[in-house]
Amino acid sequence: MSQAYFLVHSAAANQALPTPSERWVQAFAEGRWVTWSHLLALVRPGDTVWMPVSQPQWPARIAELLVQRPGCLVVVLSSVPEDAEGLRALDAGARGYCHLQAVPELLREVEQVVVHGGLWVGPSLVQRLVAATRELVQRHPGSGSGAGCDLSALSEREAQVARAVALGKSNKEVAEQLFISERTVKAHLGAIFDKLGVRDRVQLVLRLQSSLPADVPGVRP
């Protein structure tokens, strides 16, 4: 069974270690918070390491961690998430990037996505991915799949959810657009991922990008 670790700063002698956010502790009752040296001694392939951007030289530490302990999964946490910072995290090798104060349910969802091989990024980064991918396909038509994506395996509602998510909409925005609950959106996404053979929203965007009309509004960053 995989273990969740939260990387904290080293404490002075005779002082207790800093603790993660209360929400992280609620999300991972069996989670452990450790310093860098202890992390390297404990972490194993498949474990999830939650690294706040307050850590000095955090991109370099991600790279070092993945070299010394390949197979572990890194999620970067930021108190003020920004697209540029999220891209740096992914470029360094992180599998996820989210808000430091995300609610416990969301933190557990992030873990499930990355443990199953997916990427977790916010809606804004997904929108940027949509825009960049569509621009690449328009400039180099041969780089796309050409035939688009077959959604025939999806129900009508699932196809609506898939297209909305592929345009970079958040679960909340999809729910409001389709007049359904966010819980229902999540259930539909689970079915969509299984039927289309994708692991996360990012792969869904890449799969559907060639099926989206070129003049759909709201996909530019």
C-alpha positions as CSV (number, residue, x, y, z in Angstrom):
1,M,0.0,0.0,0.0
2,S,1.4,3.4,-0.9
3,Q,2.3,6.0,1.7
4,A,1.7,9.8,1.6
5,Y,4.5,12.0,2.7
6,F,4.4,15.8,3.2
7,L,7.9,17.5,3.0
8,V,8.5,20.0,5.8
9,H,11.4,22.2,6.8
10,S,14.0,21.0,9.2
11,A,13.4,22.1,12.8
12,A,15.9,23.5,15.2
13,A,17.2,21.2,17.9
14,N,14.7,20.3,20.6
15,Q,11.8,21.7,18.5
16,A,8.9,19.8,17.0
17,L,8.7,19.5,13.2
18,P,6.4,21.9,11.4
19,T,3.1,20.3,10.5
20,P,1.2,20.2,7.1
21,S,-2.0,22.0,6.7
22,E,-4.9,20.7,8.8
23,R,-6.8,19.8,5.6
24,W,-3.9,17.6,4.4
25,V,-3.8,15.8,7.8
26,Q,-7.6,15.3,7.5
27,A,-7.2,13.9,4.0
28,F,-4.4,11.4,4.9
29,A,-4.9,10.2,8.4
30,E,-2.0,7.7,7.9
31,G,0.2,10.3,6.2
32,R,3.6,11.3,7.5
33,W,5.4,14.6,7.5
34,V,9.2,14.4,7.2
35,T,12.3,16.4,6.4
36,W,14.3,16.0,3.2
37,S,16.9,13.6,4.7
38,H,14.2,11.4,6.3
39,L,12.2,11.4,3.1
40,L,15.0,10.0,1.0
41,A,15.4,7.2,3.6
42,L,11.7,6.3,3.7
43,V,10.0,6.9,0.3
44,R,9.4,3.9,-2.0
45,P,8.1,3.5,-5.5
46,G,4.4,4.3,-5.7
47,D,4.5,6.6,-2.6
48,T,3.2,10.1,-3.0
49,V,5.3,13.1,-1.9
50,W,3.5,16.4,-1.4
51,M,6.0,19.2,-1.8
52,P,5.0,22.9,-1.0
53,V,6.7,25.6,-3.1
54,S,7.9,27.1,0.2
55,Q,10.6,24.4,0.1
56,P,13.9,26.0,-1.0
57,Q,14.9,25.1,-4.6
58,W,11.8,22.9,-4.9
59,P,12.1,22.2,-8.7
60,A,15.7,21.0,-8.1
61,R,14.5,18.9,-5.2
62,I,11.9,17.2,-7.4
63,A,14.4,16.4,-10.0
64,E,16.8,15.0,-7.4
65,L,14.1,13.0,-5.7
66,L,13.1,11.4,-8.9
67,V,16.7,10.4,-9.7
68,Q,17.4,9.0,-6.3
69,R,14.0,7.4,-5.7
70,P,12.5,6.7,-9.2
71,G,8.9,5.6,-9.1
72,C,7.7,7.9,-6.4
73,L,5.0,10.5,-7.3
74,V,5.3,14.2,-6.6
75,V,2.5,16.7,-6.1
76,V,3.4,20.3,-5.7
77,L,1.3,22.5,-3.4
78,S,1.1,26.3,-3.7
79,S,-0.7,28.9,-1.6
80,V,-1.2,31.0,-4.7
81,P,-1.4,28.7,-7.7
82,E,-0.2,30.2,-11.0
83,D,-0.1,28.7,-14.5
84,A,3.6,29.5,-14.9
85,E,4.5,27.8,-11.6
86,G,2.3,24.8,-12.4
87,L,4.2,24.4,-15.7
88,R,7.5,24.5,-13.8
89,A,6.2,21.8,-11.5
90,L,5.2,19.5,-14.4
91,D,8.5,20.3,-16.2
92,A,10.4,19.3,-13.1
93,G,8.6,15.9,-13.1
94,A,5.7,16.5,-10.7
95,R,2.5,14.5,-11.5
96,G,0.2,17.1,-9.9
97,Y,-0.1,20.8,-8.9
98,C,-2.8,22.1,-6.7
99,H,-3.7,24.6,-3.9
100,L,-2.0,24.2,-0.5
101,Q,-5.4,24.7,1.2
102,A,-7.5,22.4,-1.1
103,V,-10.3,20.6,0.8
104,P,-9.5,17.0,1.9
105,E,-11.9,15.4,-0.7
106,L,-10.0,17.2,-3.5
107,L,-6.6,16.2,-2.1
108,R,-7.6,12.5,-2.0
109,E,-8.9,12.8,-5.6
110,V,-5.6,14.3,-6.7
111,E,-3.8,11.3,-5.1
112,Q,-6.1,8.8,-6.8
113,V,-5.4,10.4,-10.2
114,V,-1.6,10.4,-9.9
115,V,-1.4,7.0,-8.3
116,H,-3.3,5.6,-11.3
117,G,-0.9,7.2,-13.7
118,G,-2.6,10.5,-14.5
119,L,-1.7,14.1,-14.2
120,W,-3.6,16.7,-12.0
121,V,-3.6,20.3,-13.1
122,G,-6.1,23.1,-12.6
123,P,-8.7,24.2,-15.2
124,S,-6.6,27.2,-16.3
125,L,-3.7,25.0,-17.2
126,V,-6.1,22.6,-19.1
127,Q,-7.4,25.6,-21.0
128,R,-3.8,26.5,-22.0
129,L,-3.2,23.0,-23.1
130,V,-6.3,23.1,-25.2
131,A,-5.2,26.3,-26.9
132,A,-1.6,25.2,-27.5
133,T,-2.6,21.8,-28.8
134,R,-5.3,23.3,-31.2
135,E,-2.8,25.8,-32.5
136,L,-0.2,23.1,-33.1
137,V,-2.7,21.0,-35.0
138,Q,-3.8,24.0,-37.1
139,R,-0.2,24.8,-38.0
140,H,0.7,21.2,-38.6
141,P,-2.4,19.2,-39.6
142,G,-0.4,16.0,-39.8
143,S,0.4,16.1,-36.1
144,G,-3.2,15.4,-35.1
145,S,-5.1,12.2,-35.3
146,G,-7.0,13.4,-38.3
147,A,-10.0,11.2,-37.8
148,G,-11.0,12.8,-34.5
149,C,-12.2,10.9,-31.5
150,D,-15.0,8.3,-31.6
151,L,-17.5,9.0,-28.9
152,S,-20.0,6.4,-29.9
153,A,-19.2,4.4,-26.8
154,L,-20.4,7.3,-24.6
155,S,-23.9,8.1,-23.6
156,E,-25.3,11.4,-24.9
157,R,-24.7,13.0,-21.4
158,E,-21.2,11.6,-21.2
159,A,-20.3,13.0,-24.6
160,Q,-21.6,16.4,-23.5
161,V,-19.4,16.2,-20.3
162,A,-16.4,15.1,-22.3
163,R,-16.6,17.9,-24.8
164,A,-17.1,20.5,-22.0
165,V,-14.1,19.2,-20.1
166,A,-12.0,19.2,-23.3
167,L,-12.7,22.9,-23.6
168,G,-11.1,23.4,-20.3
169,K,-14.2,23.8,-18.1
170,S,-14.0,22.9,-14.4
171,N,-16.3,20.3,-12.9
172,K,-18.3,23.2,-11.4
173,E,-18.7,24.9,-14.8
174,V,-19.7,21.7,-16.4
175,A,-22.3,21.1,-13.7
176,E,-23.7,24.6,-14.2
177,Q,-23.8,24.3,-18.0
178,L,-25.6,21.0,-18.0
179,F,-27.8,21.6,-14.9
180,I,-26.4,18.6,-13.0
181,S,-24.4,18.2,-9.7
182,E,-20.6,18.2,-9.5
183,R,-20.9,14.7,-8.0
184,T,-22.7,13.6,-11.2
185,V,-20.0,15.2,-13.4
186,K,-17.3,13.2,-11.5
187,A,-19.3,10.0,-12.0
188,H,-19.6,10.7,-15.7
189,L,-15.9,11.5,-16.0
190,G,-15.0,8.1,-14.4
191,A,-17.1,6.4,-17.0
192,I,-15.6,8.5,-19.8
193,F,-12.0,7.7,-18.7
194,D,-12.8,4.0,-18.7
195,K,-14.6,3.9,-22.0
196,L,-12.0,6.1,-23.9
197,G,-9.0,4.5,-22.2
198,V,-7.6,7.8,-20.8
199,R,-6.3,8.4,-17.3
200,D,-7.1,12.0,-16.6
201,R,-8.4,15.3,-18.0
202,V,-5.2,16.1,-19.8
203,Q,-5.3,12.9,-21.8
204,L,-9.0,13.6,-22.5
205,V,-8.1,17.0,-23.9
206,L,-5.4,15.4,-26.2
207,R,-7.8,12.7,-27.3
208,L,-10.6,15.2,-28.2
209,Q,-8.6,18.1,-29.5
210,S,-9.0,17.1,-33.2
211,S,-12.8,16.8,-32.7
212,L,-13.3,20.3,-31.5
213,P,-14.4,23.0,-33.9
214,A,-11.8,25.6,-34.6
215,D,-14.0,28.6,-33.6
216,V,-15.2,27.4,-30.2
217,P,-14.9,30.4,-27.8
218,G,-13.3,30.4,-24.4
219,V,-10.4,28.1,-25.0
220,R,-7.7,30.7,-25.1
221,P,-5.6,31.2,-22.0
